Amino acid sequence: MAKGFLLDLAGVLYEGDAAVPGAVAALERLRAAGLPVRFLTNSTRNPRRAILERLARLGFNVAPEALFTPAAAACAVLAERGLAPHLLIHPDLAEDFAGCDRAAAHKAVVVGDAGPYFAYDNLNAAFRALDRGADFLALAANRTFLDADGLRSMDAGAFVAALEYAAARKAEVLGKPAPGYFAAALASMGVAAGEAVMIGDDAEADVGGALRAGLGAAVLVRTGKYRPGDEARVRPAPTAVVADIGAAVDWVLSR
Amino acid sequence: MAKGFLLDLAGVLYEGDAAVPGAVAALERLRAAGLPVRFLTNSTRNPRRAILERLARLGFNVAPEALFTPAAAACAVLAERGLAPHLLIHPDLAEDFAGCDRAAAHKAVVVGDAGPYFAYDNLNAAFRALDRGADFLALAANRTFLDADGLRSMDAGAFVAALEYAAARKAEVLGKPAPGYFAAALASMGVAAGEAVMIGDDAEADVGGALRAGLGAAVLVRTGKYRPGDEARVRPAPTAVVADIGAAVDWVLSR
């Protein structure tokens, strides 16, 4: 029996600016069963404040401390290591780094989904910081996201790959599928990995990441960025593949 | 004894808009020794016409048919396979693709060093063409180039890596270090790979590429993008590492 849940946000709880049908009720069923839930997003386009506002607007009852974002994970790493950030992110996300020490001598390039701000000069400035010896942190390494026009678009991971190739070294990924990201959320609810369930629409970051991090189960939903066959392209395979979060919650609670 | 030479251009014959000291004389010594020479560039920023003009302006005597460019290799592949190009290149290079069939139903994304034209929307349009099934040709996969300000900047290879990561498939690289690119230049002068010498400033593309393509020797020059220690970072190791093209020609002719 599962003792705690990790939920992805975009593509699972909502798509664009609409809640996934049944998602609000599904979350309430978990709460009614007395099961703790943490929200683990790889979104690096919107600041924490905007994510919480959107969740509230769509009817999801989420406490700020239950929301885990890659930007918050990055701020913790920067503080712990005494690094100043060289940000390659969307300007909308900058507020999440407002509390960082900017004066530290040693820098860390921090890459998020900068979208249209992935311009050559911005990328090259980050590359040159790496070339001077800066640390290299990737908020996430997602390949693609489902864009507003319904087609896939290049996500931050592609630009992390570009910098890795130019600098001939690897970034430290802080969001999913990094095991430490799952571990921090599990620790906050005092649930062992093997007793927790991840629900997500990204076969690689959500499902593969969770199972490699030791979670007891990972359920892939067929909403959001899911495409038929995704489950066959990831190892370990999802524990279950279901229509949406409502079906995922039913699947877990019925076991 | 070497029977033919392949020379890289930028960083070997010239740096920026000045000939490398002694380079014109070095080329003349090869000619005087009766040795055929082909010029094998990975530059995809300037069209063929501009490269030939620059060589002439700097005093290098180079016949058009002796110059091999990745763009020409791409045009040959497009024609052979009946593909229309989806170009992700610098506008200056567009004239080298003027003769391509644009009407063919099947497309090939062709990536060159677009520099500031590596904007998000341009990259994402190329990604979406790949997502629709287009072929994937990279003119070159260089990591960095020595920029006008004396610092390294991101080269086309980084953006090829970004597209490869997002599309989860590999590009076919047409320039150095692709063995076929060396082979075409060797065939044009009727020299066997084992009897030819490559001279370049790029340990990976020039030296590693040439030796993997079977060339008898590859000499790394300490001009252009060369950085101390480059020779230790590439396998196979260069046959020799010398100050510049003058020293490289002396080294070969004295053996």
Interface residues (C-beta under 8 A of the other chain):
Chain A: A114 G115 P116 Y117 F118 A119 Y120 D121 L123 N124 F127 R128 D131 R143 T144 L151 R152 S153 M154 D155 G157 A158 F159 V160 A161 A162 L163 E164 Y165 A166 A168
Chain B: A114 G115 P116 Y117 F118 A119 Y120 D121 L123 N124 F127 R128 D131 R143 T144 L151 R152 S153 M154 D155 G157 A158 F159 V160 A161 A162 L163 E164 Y165 A166 A168
